[in-house]
Amino acid sequence: MIVQSKIRDYVKELGDYKVGGDLLKALDEKIAVLVKKAAGRAKANGRKTVSARDL
């Protein structure tokens, strides 16, 4: 789900760091959970649009 190059670029901006492959996988998993919960909240509120307020 995430754009790996963007994550790597952002981490480099934070300092002289490298990105482990496990970080990218973990971020994908966390994002999937967040989006699933947000979709459930939108549905519970009778909406078909998932928005920032659902996070």
Secondary structure, DSSP 8 states (H G I E B T S, - for coil): ---HHHHHHHHHHHSS----HHHHHHHHHHHHHHHHHHHHHHHHTT-S---GGG-
